[in-house]
Each structure stands twice: as structure tokens, then as C-alpha cells.
Amino acid sequence: MTYSEESEPEPTRADVDQMTGPVLLEFGAAWCGHCQALQPDLVKALAAQANVRHIKIEDGKGKPLGRSFGVKLWPTLVFLQDGRVLKQVSRPSSDELSQGMSLLAHGGTA
């Protein structure tokens, strides 16, 4: 899935804060090599946890949602449970991705 096609519309921060259940926000850009490299591992992790709502955010200068999370590098993953940030990582390793997905699988406790 690319950032612009098939993605949900970009939510506001207030929308994100009100989301229920496990959510993974992925900030990045379609042309970003680091973002592209993450995709195979991310697709596998999400396939194993179909209950996780995954929202790709096309980030860039002046984008309010990314700024509200302090995003400076891509990709940045924000793992949330019921609107609460459990973990946030930039340019995650496979281990960091696994740790975040584990938190989501266990409702915030791993």
C-alpha cells in the first residue's frame, strides 16, 4: 500500500486521540527509501494482527498531525491503544517493530 492510494484520509490529532482499540500510525512518504525498506516486515507484522488499524500518513513540511507527534524522520511508527501512545519509533529495526506489535497485541503491556 502506498501513502497516497488506498490509505484512510488523514485524521486530525483529536480524531487519533479518540480512536479505540489498537492503532498503528505510519508516517512517511512514498519516495522515502527507508519507508520502502520497512514495508515487507510491516506487511507481515500487520497480517499476523488483523485487528490492528493501520493508517499511513503522507508526512511533510507543515503537516499538523506529524508535528503533533514530533515526527522528524521517516518512517515513524506510533503504536496506540485507545488513543494512548504506547511506543513511538523512527526508522525502526525489526526488533522495535516486533516490540511495538507485541504491545498492541497485549493491550499495552508486554
Chimera marker file (.cmm) of the C-alpha trace (Angstrom):
<marker_set name="trace">
<marker id="1" x="0.000" y="0.000" z="0.000" r="1" g="1" b="0" radius="0.5"/>
<marker id="2" x="1.380" y="3.421" z="-0.900" r="1" g="1" b="0" radius="0.5"/>
<marker id="3" x="0.902" y="6.509" z="1.212" r="1" g="1" b="0" radius="0.5"/>
<marker id="4" x="-1.470" y="8.213" z="-1.184" r="1" g="1" b="0" radius="0.5"/>
<marker id="5" x="-3.512" y="5.329" z="-2.565" r="1" g="1" b="0" radius="0.5"/>
<marker id="6" x="-5.732" y="3.023" z="-0.521" r="1" g="1" b="0" radius="0.5"/>
<marker id="7" x="-4.889" y="4.871" z="2.692" r="1" g="1" b="0" radius="0.5"/>
<marker id="8" x="-7.538" y="6.223" z="5.006" r="1" g="1" b="0" radius="0.5"/>
<marker id="9" x="-7.915" y="10.004" z="4.896" r="1" g="1" b="0" radius="0.5"/>
<marker id="10" x="-5.508" y="11.720" z="7.277" r="1" g="1" b="0" radius="0.5"/>
<marker id="11" x="-7.178" y="12.074" z="10.667" r="1" g="1" b="0" radius="0.5"/>
<marker id="12" x="-6.791" y="15.065" z="12.944" r="1" g="1" b="0" radius="0.5"/>
<marker id="13" x="-4.981" y="14.742" z="16.265" r="1" g="1" b="0" radius="0.5"/>
<marker id="14" x="-8.360" y="14.936" z="18.010" r="1" g="1" b="0" radius="0.5"/>
<marker id="15" x="-9.558" y="12.020" z="15.861" r="1" g="1" b="0" radius="0.5"/>
<marker id="16" x="-6.485" y="9.975" z="16.785" r="1" g="1" b="0" radius="0.5"/>
<marker id="17" x="-6.901" y="10.720" z="20.482" r="1" g="1" b="0" radius="0.5"/>
<marker id="18" x="-10.478" y="9.355" z="20.286" r="1" g="1" b="0" radius="0.5"/>
<marker id="19" x="-9.613" y="6.131" z="18.410" r="1" g="1" b="0" radius="0.5"/>
<marker id="20" x="-10.404" y="2.913" z="20.218" r="1" g="1" b="0" radius="0.5"/>
<marker id="21" x="-8.508" y="-0.350" z="20.108" r="1" g="1" b="0" radius="0.5"/>
<marker id="22" x="-5.036" y="-0.943" z="18.683" r="1" g="1" b="0" radius="0.5"/>
<marker id="23" x="-3.882" y="1.565" z="16.057" r="1" g="1" b="0" radius="0.5"/>
<marker id="24" x="-0.609" y="1.891" z="14.171" r="1" g="1" b="0" radius="0.5"/>
<marker id="25" x="0.137" y="5.268" z="12.601" r="1" g="1" b="0" radius="0.5"/>
<marker id="26" x="2.859" y="5.137" z="9.963" r="1" g="1" b="0" radius="0.5"/>
<marker id="27" x="4.342" y="8.498" z="8.992" r="1" g="1" b="0" radius="0.5"/>
<marker id="28" x="6.420" y="8.618" z="5.837" r="1" g="1" b="0" radius="0.5"/>
<marker id="29" x="6.499" y="9.382" z="2.134" r="1" g="1" b="0" radius="0.5"/>
<marker id="30" x="6.093" y="7.215" z="-0.948" r="1" g="1" b="0" radius="0.5"/>
<marker id="31" x="9.525" y="8.197" z="-2.285" r="1" g="1" b="0" radius="0.5"/>
<marker id="32" x="11.353" y="7.540" z="1.029" r="1" g="1" b="0" radius="0.5"/>
<marker id="33" x="13.815" y="4.645" z="0.706" r="1" g="1" b="0" radius="0.5"/>
<marker id="34" x="13.701" y="3.883" z="4.447" r="1" g="1" b="0" radius="0.5"/>
<marker id="35" x="9.889" y="3.732" z="4.262" r="1" g="1" b="0" radius="0.5"/>
<marker id="36" x="10.016" y="1.370" z="1.289" r="1" g="1" b="0" radius="0.5"/>
<marker id="37" x="12.542" y="-0.883" z="3.024" r="1" g="1" b="0" radius="0.5"/>
<marker id="38" x="10.270" y="-1.256" z="6.062" r="1" g="1" b="0" radius="0.5"/>
<marker id="39" x="7.246" y="-2.418" z="4.053" r="1" g="1" b="0" radius="0.5"/>
<marker id="40" x="7.932" y="-6.203" z="3.841" r="1" g="1" b="0" radius="0.5"/>
<marker id="41" x="8.374" y="-6.556" z="7.621" r="1" g="1" b="0" radius="0.5"/>
<marker id="42" x="5.447" y="-4.246" z="8.324" r="1" g="1" b="0" radius="0.5"/>
<marker id="43" x="3.106" y="-6.131" z="5.976" r="1" g="1" b="0" radius="0.5"/>
<marker id="44" x="3.989" y="-9.427" z="7.715" r="1" g="1" b="0" radius="0.5"/>
<marker id="45" x="3.500" y="-7.945" z="11.181" r="1" g="1" b="0" radius="0.5"/>
<marker id="46" x="0.122" y="-6.476" z="10.271" r="1" g="1" b="0" radius="0.5"/>
<marker id="47" x="-1.024" y="-9.712" z="8.622" r="1" g="1" b="0" radius="0.5"/>
<marker id="48" x="-0.370" y="-11.512" z="11.909" r="1" g="1" b="0" radius="0.5"/>
<marker id="49" x="-2.540" y="-8.990" z="13.797" r="1" g="1" b="0" radius="0.5"/>
<marker id="50" x="-5.564" y="-8.272" z="11.636" r="1" g="1" b="0" radius="0.5"/>
<marker id="51" x="-7.271" y="-6.374" z="14.470" r="1" g="1" b="0" radius="0.5"/>
<marker id="52" x="-4.728" y="-3.525" z="14.302" r="1" g="1" b="0" radius="0.5"/>
<marker id="53" x="-5.993" y="-0.467" z="12.464" r="1" g="1" b="0" radius="0.5"/>
<marker id="54" x="-3.139" y="0.741" z="10.244" r="1" g="1" b="0" radius="0.5"/>
<marker id="55" x="-3.153" y="4.320" z="8.992" r="1" g="1" b="0" radius="0.5"/>
<marker id="56" x="-0.455" y="5.544" z="6.610" r="1" g="1" b="0" radius="0.5"/>
<marker id="57" x="0.163" y="9.267" z="6.827" r="1" g="1" b="0" radius="0.5"/>
<marker id="58" x="1.855" y="11.060" z="3.927" r="1" g="1" b="0" radius="0.5"/>
<marker id="59" x="4.002" y="13.376" z="6.002" r="1" g="1" b="0" radius="0.5"/>
<marker id="60" x="5.798" y="16.550" z="5.002" r="1" g="1" b="0" radius="0.5"/>
<marker id="61" x="6.670" y="20.090" z="5.955" r="1" g="1" b="0" radius="0.5"/>
<marker id="62" x="3.843" y="21.809" z="7.780" r="1" g="1" b="0" radius="0.5"/>
<marker id="63" x="1.665" y="18.704" z="8.181" r="1" g="1" b="0" radius="0.5"/>
<marker id="64" x="-0.077" y="19.180" z="11.539" r="1" g="1" b="0" radius="0.5"/>
<marker id="65" x="-0.533" y="15.538" z="12.558" r="1" g="1" b="0" radius="0.5"/>
<marker id="66" x="3.134" y="14.681" z="12.116" r="1" g="1" b="0" radius="0.5"/>
<marker id="67" x="4.172" y="17.808" z="14.000" r="1" g="1" b="0" radius="0.5"/>
<marker id="68" x="1.824" y="16.941" z="16.873" r="1" g="1" b="0" radius="0.5"/>
<marker id="69" x="3.740" y="13.665" z="17.301" r="1" g="1" b="0" radius="0.5"/>
<marker id="70" x="7.152" y="15.325" z="16.880" r="1" g="1" b="0" radius="0.5"/>
<marker id="71" x="7.940" y="13.393" z="13.683" r="1" g="1" b="0" radius="0.5"/>
<marker id="72" x="11.357" y="14.343" z="12.285" r="1" g="1" b="0" radius="0.5"/>
<marker id="73" x="12.496" y="11.153" z="10.496" r="1" g="1" b="0" radius="0.5"/>
<marker id="74" x="10.690" y="8.692" z="8.265" r="1" g="1" b="0" radius="0.5"/>
<marker id="75" x="9.320" y="6.223" z="8.715" r="1" g="1" b="0" radius="0.5"/>
<marker id="76" x="7.999" y="6.948" z="12.176" r="1" g="1" b="0" radius="0.5"/>
<marker id="77" x="5.638" y="4.397" z="13.701" r="1" g="1" b="0" radius="0.5"/>
<marker id="78" x="3.286" y="5.339" z="16.519" r="1" g="1" b="0" radius="0.5"/>
<marker id="79" x="1.665" y="2.410" z="18.332" r="1" g="1" b="0" radius="0.5"/>
<marker id="80" x="-1.537" y="3.433" z="20.127" r="1" g="1" b="0" radius="0.5"/>
<marker id="81" x="-4.123" y="1.728" z="22.292" r="1" g="1" b="0" radius="0.5"/>
<marker id="82" x="-7.390" y="3.606" z="22.823" r="1" g="1" b="0" radius="0.5"/>
<marker id="83" x="-5.764" y="6.893" z="21.754" r="1" g="1" b="0" radius="0.5"/>
<marker id="84" x="-2.817" y="6.478" z="24.145" r="1" g="1" b="0" radius="0.5"/>
<marker id="85" x="0.736" y="6.285" z="22.746" r="1" g="1" b="0" radius="0.5"/>
<marker id="86" x="2.390" y="3.034" z="23.807" r="1" g="1" b="0" radius="0.5"/>
<marker id="87" x="5.556" y="3.359" z="21.753" r="1" g="1" b="0" radius="0.5"/>
<marker id="88" x="6.940" y="5.631" z="19.066" r="1" g="1" b="0" radius="0.5"/>
<marker id="89" x="9.969" y="4.788" z="16.930" r="1" g="1" b="0" radius="0.5"/>
<marker id="90" x="11.680" y="6.348" z="13.931" r="1" g="1" b="0" radius="0.5"/>
<marker id="91" x="13.379" y="4.183" z="11.313" r="1" g="1" b="0" radius="0.5"/>
<marker id="92" x="12.558" y="1.091" z="13.362" r="1" g="1" b="0" radius="0.5"/>
<marker id="93" x="14.579" y="-2.094" z="13.388" r="1" g="1" b="0" radius="0.5"/>
<marker id="94" x="12.783" y="-5.426" z="13.062" r="1" g="1" b="0" radius="0.5"/>
<marker id="95" x="13.070" y="-5.830" z="16.847" r="1" g="1" b="0" radius="0.5"/>
<marker id="96" x="11.487" y="-2.414" z="17.513" r="1" g="1" b="0" radius="0.5"/>
<marker id="97" x="8.644" y="-3.247" z="15.134" r="1" g="1" b="0" radius="0.5"/>
<marker id="98" x="8.098" y="-6.574" z="16.908" r="1" g="1" b="0" radius="0.5"/>
<marker id="99" x="8.126" y="-4.889" z="20.317" r="1" g="1" b="0" radius="0.5"/>
<marker id="100" x="5.524" y="-2.355" z="19.217" r="1" g="1" b="0" radius="0.5"/>
<marker id="101" x="3.284" y="-5.009" z="17.690" r="1" g="1" b="0" radius="0.5"/>
<marker id="102" x="3.612" y="-7.062" z="20.878" r="1" g="1" b="0" radius="0.5"/>
<marker id="103" x="2.426" y="-4.082" z="22.918" r="1" g="1" b="0" radius="0.5"/>
<marker id="104" x="-0.603" y="-3.756" z="20.651" r="1" g="1" b="0" radius="0.5"/>
<marker id="105" x="-1.343" y="-7.488" z="20.920" r="1" g="1" b="0" radius="0.5"/>
<marker id="106" x="-1.345" y="-7.296" z="24.709" r="1" g="1" b="0" radius="0.5"/>
<marker id="107" x="-3.286" y="-4.069" z="25.137" r="1" g="1" b="0" radius="0.5"/>
<marker id="108" x="-0.249" y="-2.026" z="26.103" r="1" g="1" b="0" radius="0.5"/>
<marker id="109" x="1.536" y="-4.474" z="28.384" r="1" g="1" b="0" radius="0.5"/>
<marker id="110" x="4.228" y="-6.766" z="27.069" r="1" g="1" b="0" radius="0.5"/>
<link id1="1" id2="2" r="1" g="1" b="0" radius="0.2"/>
<link id1="2" id2="3" r="1" g="1" b="0" radius="0.2"/>
<link id1="3" id2="4" r="1" g="1" b="0" radius="0.2"/>
<link id1="4" id2="5" r="1" g="1" b="0" radius="0.2"/>
<link id1="5" id2="6" r="1" g="1" b="0" radius="0.2"/>
<link id1="6" id2="7" r="1" g="1" b="0" radius="0.2"/>
<link id1="7" id2="8" r="1" g="1" b="0" radius="0.2"/>
<link id1="8" id2="9" r="1" g="1" b="0" radius="0.2"/>
<link id1="9" id2="10" r="1" g="1" b="0" radius="0.2"/>
<link id1="10" id2="11" r="1" g="1" b="0" radius="0.2"/>
<link id1="11" id2="12" r="1" g="1" b="0" radius="0.2"/>
<link id1="12" id2="13" r="1" g="1" b="0" radius="0.2"/>
<link id1="13" id2="14" r="1" g="1" b="0" radius="0.2"/>
<link id1="14" id2="15" r="1" g="1" b="0" radius="0.2"/>
<link id1="15" id2="16" r="1" g="1" b="0" radius="0.2"/>
<link id1="16" id2="17" r="1" g="1" b="0" radius="0.2"/>
<link id1="17" id2="18" r="1" g="1" b="0" radius="0.2"/>
<link id1="18" id2="19" r="1" g="1" b="0" radius="0.2"/>
<link id1="19" id2="20" r="1" g="1" b="0" radius="0.2"/>
<link id1="20" id2="21" r="1" g="1" b="0" radius="0.2"/>
<link id1="21" id2="22" r="1" g="1" b="0" radius="0.2"/>
<link id1="22" id2="23" r="1" g="1" b="0" radius="0.2"/>
<link id1="23" id2="24" r="1" g="1" b="0" radius="0.2"/>
<link id1="24" id2="25" r="1" g="1" b="0" radius="0.2"/>
<link id1="25" id2="26" r="1" g="1" b="0" radius="0.2"/>
<link id1="26" id2="27" r="1" g="1" b="0" radius="0.2"/>
<link id1="27" id2="28" r="1" g="1" b="0" radius="0.2"/>
<link id1="28" id2="29" r="1" g="1" b="0" radius="0.2"/>
<link id1="29" id2="30" r="1" g="1" b="0" radius="0.2"/>
<link id1="30" id2="31" r="1" g="1" b="0" radius="0.2"/>
<link id1="31" id2="32" r="1" g="1" b="0" radius="0.2"/>
<link id1="32" id2="33" r="1" g="1" b="0" radius="0.2"/>
<link id1="33" id2="34" r="1" g="1" b="0" radius="0.2"/>
<link id1="34" id2="35" r="1" g="1" b="0" radius="0.2"/>
<link id1="35" id2="36" r="1" g="1" b="0" radius="0.2"/>
<link id1="36" id2="37" r="1" g="1" b="0" radius="0.2"/>
<link id1="37" id2="38" r="1" g="1" b="0" radius="0.2"/>
<link id1="38" id2="39" r="1" g="1" b="0" radius="0.2"/>
<link id1="39" id2="40" r="1" g="1" b="0" radius="0.2"/>
<link id1="40" id2="41" r="1" g="1" b="0" radius="0.2"/>
<link id1="41" id2="42" r="1" g="1" b="0" radius="0.2"/>
<link id1="42" id2="43" r="1" g="1" b="0" radius="0.2"/>
<link id1="43" id2="44" r="1" g="1" b="0" radius="0.2"/>
<link id1="44" id2="45" r="1" g="1" b="0" radius="0.2"/>
<link id1="45" id2="46" r="1" g="1" b="0" radius="0.2"/>
<link id1="46" id2="47" r="1" g="1" b="0" radius="0.2"/>
<link id1="47" id2="48" r="1" g="1" b="0" radius="0.2"/>
<link id1="48" id2="49" r="1" g="1" b="0" radius="0.2"/>
<link id1="49" id2="50" r="1" g="1" b="0" radius="0.2"/>
<link id1="50" id2="51" r="1" g="1" b="0" radius="0.2"/>
<link id1="51" id2="52" r="1" g="1" b="0" radius="0.2"/>
<link id1="52" id2="53" r="1" g="1" b="0" radius="0.2"/>
<link id1="53" id2="54" r="1" g="1" b="0" radius="0.2"/>
<link id1="54" id2="55" r="1" g="1" b="0" radius="0.2"/>
<link id1="55" id2="56" r="1" g="1" b="0" radius="0.2"/>
<link id1="56" id2="57" r="1" g="1" b="0" radius="0.2"/>
<link id1="57" id2="58" r="1" g="1" b="0" radius="0.2"/>
<link id1="58" id2="59" r="1" g="1" b="0" radius="0.2"/>
<link id1="59" id2="60" r="1" g="1" b="0" radius="0.2"/>
<link id1="60" id2="61" r="1" g="1" b="0" radius="0.2"/>
<link id1="61" id2="62" r="1" g="1" b="0" radius="0.2"/>
<link id1="62" id2="63" r="1" g="1" b="0" radius="0.2"/>
<link id1="63" id2="64" r="1" g="1" b="0" radius="0.2"/>
<link id1="64" id2="65" r="1" g="1" b="0" radius="0.2"/>
<link id1="65" id2="66" r="1" g="1" b="0" radius="0.2"/>
<link id1="66" id2="67" r="1" g="1" b="0" radius="0.2"/>
<link id1="67" id2="68" r="1" g="1" b="0" radius="0.2"/>
<link id1="68" id2="69" r="1" g="1" b="0" radius="0.2"/>
<link id1="69" id2="70" r="1" g="1" b="0" radius="0.2"/>
<link id1="70" id2="71" r="1" g="1" b="0" radius="0.2"/>
<link id1="71" id2="72" r="1" g="1" b="0" radius="0.2"/>
<link id1="72" id2="73" r="1" g="1" b="0" radius="0.2"/>
<link id1="73" id2="74" r="1" g="1" b="0" radius="0.2"/>
<link id1="74" id2="75" r="1" g="1" b="0" radius="0.2"/>
<link id1="75" id2="76" r="1" g="1" b="0" radius="0.2"/>
<link id1="76" id2="77" r="1" g="1" b="0" radius="0.2"/>
<link id1="77" id2="78" r="1" g="1" b="0" radius="0.2"/>
<link id1="78" id2="79" r="1" g="1" b="0" radius="0.2"/>
<link id1="79" id2="80" r="1" g="1" b="0" radius="0.2"/>
<link id1="80" id2="81" r="1" g="1" b="0" radius="0.2"/>
<link id1="81" id2="82" r="1" g="1" b="0" radius="0.2"/>
<link id1="82" id2="83" r="1" g="1" b="0" radius="0.2"/>
<link id1="83" id2="84" r="1" g="1" b="0" radius="0.2"/>
<link id1="84" id2="85" r="1" g="1" b="0" radius="0.2"/>
<link id1="85" id2="86" r="1" g="1" b="0" radius="0.2"/>
<link id1="86" id2="87" r="1" g="1" b="0" radius="0.2"/>
<link id1="87" id2="88" r="1" g="1" b="0" radius="0.2"/>
<link id1="88" id2="89" r="1" g="1" b="0" radius="0.2"/>
<link id1="89" id2="90" r="1" g="1" b="0" radius="0.2"/>
<link id1="90" id2="91" r="1" g="1" b="0" radius="0.2"/>
<link id1="91" id2="92" r="1" g="1" b="0" radius="0.2"/>
<link id1="92" id2="93" r="1" g="1" b="0" radius="0.2"/>
<link id1="93" id2="94" r="1" g="1" b="0" radius="0.2"/>
<link id1="94" id2="95" r="1" g="1" b="0" radius="0.2"/>
<link id1="95" id2="96" r="1" g="1" b="0" radius="0.2"/>
<link id1="96" id2="97" r="1" g="1" b="0" radius="0.2"/>
<link id1="97" id2="98" r="1" g="1" b="0" radius="0.2"/>
<link id1="98" id2="99" r="1" g="1" b="0" radius="0.2"/>
<link id1="99" id2="100" r="1" g="1" b="0" radius="0.2"/>
<link id1="100" id2="101" r="1" g="1" b="0" radius="0.2"/>
<link id1="101" id2="102" r="1" g="1" b="0" radius="0.2"/>
<link id1="102" id2="103" r="1" g="1" b="0" radius="0.2"/>
<link id1="103" id2="104" r="1" g="1" b="0" radius="0.2"/>
<link id1="104" id2="105" r="1" g="1" b="0" radius="0.2"/>
<link id1="105" id2="106" r="1" g="1" b="0" radius="0.2"/>
<link id1="106" id2="107" r="1" g="1" b="0" radius="0.2"/>
<link id1="107" id2="108" r="1" g="1" b="0" radius="0.2"/>
<link id1="108" id2="109" r="1" g="1" b="0" radius="0.2"/>
<link id1="109" id2="110" r="1" g="1" b="0" radius="0.2"/>
</marker_set>
